């Protein structure tokens, strides 16, 4: 079976489903769903989010210079969908989705209490990429629910149930297949 060349499109998959929080110019919190999110540096730890230039929260993130990446679990799927298909211009998405804004440890921008992992970021770069603006944020704090931590204090990924986005579908993640470097241990 051969390969078929297709017109370029964002074919990377799966991508994480996240809830991004920010503060608007009036100091009001907002939350929106984003899947164009990824780690871009480990020292210092940084991640990046892609936001369409016309989105309500894009200007807020540029103005405040901060955002929080909140990682929802499968139990929050309806809230995730509401936050991805409702504009802050029309509704308070925290009220509409039933999510709770709580203070962050290092930022003015709140966290989503119901998300097991919250990553606080300060913007260090913004790059216009035509259809999206890329915000690179340095991670200044990570908050993790204690019930998803193992005995050593690391996230036990078997206790979290993140959501993946594929095309226009939400998916759950399956089971652990192996650990990184397993082939080196097996081959010798």
C-alpha positions as CSV (number, residue, x, y, z in Angstrom):
1,X,0.0,0.0,0.0
2,X,1.4,3.4,-1.0
3,X,1.3,6.9,0.5
4,X,-0.9,9.6,-0.8
5,X,0.4,13.2,-0.8
6,X,-2.2,15.6,0.5
7,X,-2.4,19.4,0.6
8,X,-0.6,20.7,3.7
9,X,-2.8,20.9,6.8
10,X,-2.3,20.7,10.6
11,X,-2.0,16.9,10.7
12,X,-0.2,16.5,14.0
13,X,-2.2,14.3,16.3
14,X,-3.3,13.8,19.0
15,X,-3.2,17.2,20.6
16,X,-4.1,17.9,24.2
17,X,-7.4,19.5,25.1
18,X,-6.7,22.3,27.6
19,X,-8.6,25.1,29.2
20,X,-6.7,28.4,29.1
21,X,-7.5,31.1,31.6
22,X,-6.7,34.8,31.4
23,X,-7.9,38.2,32.7
24,X,-9.5,40.7,30.4
25,X,-8.8,44.5,30.5
26,X,-11.5,44.9,33.1
27,X,-9.8,42.3,35.3
28,X,-12.6,39.7,34.7
29,X,-11.5,36.1,34.3
30,X,-12.1,34.2,31.1
31,X,-11.6,30.6,30.1
32,X,-11.4,29.1,26.6
33,X,-10.6,25.7,25.2
34,X,-7.4,25.3,23.2
35,X,-5.7,22.3,21.7
36,X,-2.8,24.0,19.9
37,X,-0.6,23.8,23.0
38,X,2.8,22.3,23.5
39,X,6.1,22.2,25.4
40,X,8.8,24.2,23.7
41,X,11.7,24.3,26.2
42,X,12.8,22.6,29.3
43,X,15.4,25.0,30.6
44,X,13.7,27.3,31.4
45,X,10.5,25.4,31.2
46,X,8.3,27.0,28.6
47,X,5.2,26.1,26.6
48,X,3.3,27.8,23.8
49,X,-0.3,28.3,22.9
50,X,-1.8,29.3,19.5
51,X,-4.7,31.7,19.6
52,X,-6.6,33.2,16.7
53,X,-6.0,37.0,16.5
54,X,-9.7,37.8,16.6
55,X,-10.5,35.8,19.7
56,X,-11.6,37.7,22.8
57,X,-8.8,36.3,25.0
58,X,-6.0,37.0,22.6
59,X,-5.9,40.7,23.4
60,X,-6.2,39.9,27.1
61,X,-3.2,37.6,27.1
62,X,-1.1,40.2,25.2
63,X,-2.2,43.0,27.7
64,X,-1.6,41.1,30.9
65,X,1.4,39.0,29.7
66,X,0.1,35.9,31.4
67,X,-2.1,32.8,31.1
68,X,-2.7,29.5,32.8
69,X,-2.9,26.2,31.0
70,X,-5.4,24.0,32.9
71,X,-5.5,20.4,32.0
72,X,-9.0,19.0,32.3
73,X,-9.9,15.3,32.7
74,X,-12.7,13.4,31.0
75,X,-15.2,14.4,33.7
76,X,-15.0,18.0,32.4
77,X,-15.8,17.2,28.8
78,X,-19.1,19.1,28.7
79,X,-17.5,22.2,30.3
80,X,-14.6,21.9,27.8
81,X,-17.0,21.9,24.9
82,X,-19.0,24.8,26.3
83,X,-15.8,26.9,26.7
84,X,-14.8,26.0,23.2
85,X,-18.1,27.1,21.6
86,X,-19.1,30.1,23.6
87,X,-17.6,33.6,23.5
88,X,-17.0,35.7,26.6
89,X,-18.7,38.5,24.6
90,X,-22.0,36.5,24.9
91,X,-21.7,34.8,28.3
92,X,-19.6,34.3,31.5
93,X,-18.2,30.9,30.6
94,X,-17.3,30.1,34.2
95,X,-20.9,30.4,35.2
96,X,-22.2,28.7,32.1
97,X,-19.9,25.7,32.4
98,X,-20.0,25.3,36.1
99,X,-16.2,25.8,36.4
100,X,-14.6,27.5,39.4
101,X,-12.0,30.2,39.1
102,X,-9.5,30.1,42.0
103,X,-6.3,32.2,42.7
104,X,-3.1,31.2,41.1
105,X,0.1,31.1,43.2
106,X,2.3,33.4,41.0
107,X,-0.2,35.2,38.7
108,X,-3.2,37.4,38.8
109,X,-4.9,35.1,36.3
110,X,-7.0,32.4,38.1
111,X,-6.8,28.6,37.7
112,X,-9.7,26.3,37.0
113,X,-10.2,24.5,40.3
114,X,-11.7,21.4,38.8
115,X,-8.6,20.7,36.6
116,X,-6.1,18.3,38.2
117,X,-3.1,20.1,36.7
118,X,-2.7,23.9,36.3
119,X,0.4,25.5,34.7
120,X,1.0,29.2,35.4
121,X,2.8,31.0,32.6
122,X,4.3,34.5,31.9
123,X,4.5,35.5,28.3
124,X,8.1,35.8,27.1
125,X,7.4,35.9,23.3
126,X,4.6,36.5,21.0
127,X,4.8,35.7,17.3
128,X,2.2,36.4,14.7
129,X,1.8,33.4,12.4
130,X,-1.0,34.7,10.2
131,X,-4.0,32.5,11.3
132,X,-2.8,32.3,14.9
133,X,-0.6,34.2,17.3
134,X,1.8,32.1,19.2
135,X,2.3,33.0,22.9
136,X,5.4,31.4,24.5
137,X,5.0,31.4,28.2
138,X,7.7,30.6,30.8
139,X,6.2,28.3,33.4
140,X,6.4,30.0,36.8
141,X,4.4,27.5,38.8
142,X,2.6,24.1,38.4
143,X,-0.3,23.2,40.7
144,X,-1.3,19.5,40.9
145,X,-4.2,17.9,42.9
146,X,-2.7,15.8,45.6
147,X,-4.8,12.8,44.7
148,X,-3.0,12.4,41.4
149,X,0.5,12.5,42.9
150,X,2.4,9.3,43.6
151,X,4.4,8.7,46.8
152,X,7.4,10.5,45.4
153,X,5.3,13.6,44.5
154,X,5.2,13.1,40.7
155,X,2.1,13.0,38.6
156,X,0.8,9.5,38.4
157,X,-0.6,9.6,34.9
158,X,-2.6,6.5,35.6
159,X,-4.7,8.6,38.0
160,X,-5.4,11.4,35.4
161,X,-7.7,11.0,32.4
162,X,-6.8,13.8,30.0
163,X,-8.7,14.5,26.8
164,X,-7.1,14.4,23.3
165,X,-8.4,16.2,20.3
166,X,-8.3,14.5,16.9
167,X,-9.8,16.4,13.9
168,X,-13.1,17.5,15.4
169,X,-13.5,14.7,17.9
170,X,-12.6,14.4,21.6
171,X,-10.8,11.2,22.6
172,X,-9.7,9.6,25.8
173,X,-6.2,8.2,26.2
174,X,-5.6,4.5,26.6
175,X,-3.2,2.6,28.7
176,X,0.5,3.1,29.2
177,X,2.4,1.1,26.6
178,X,5.9,1.3,28.1
179,X,8.4,3.8,29.4
180,X,10.8,6.0,27.4
181,X,14.1,4.2,26.7
182,X,12.6,0.7,27.0
183,X,14.2,-0.4,23.7
184,X,17.6,0.4,25.0
185,X,17.0,-1.7,28.1
186,X,15.7,-4.6,26.1
187,X,18.4,-4.5,23.4
188,X,21.2,-4.1,25.8
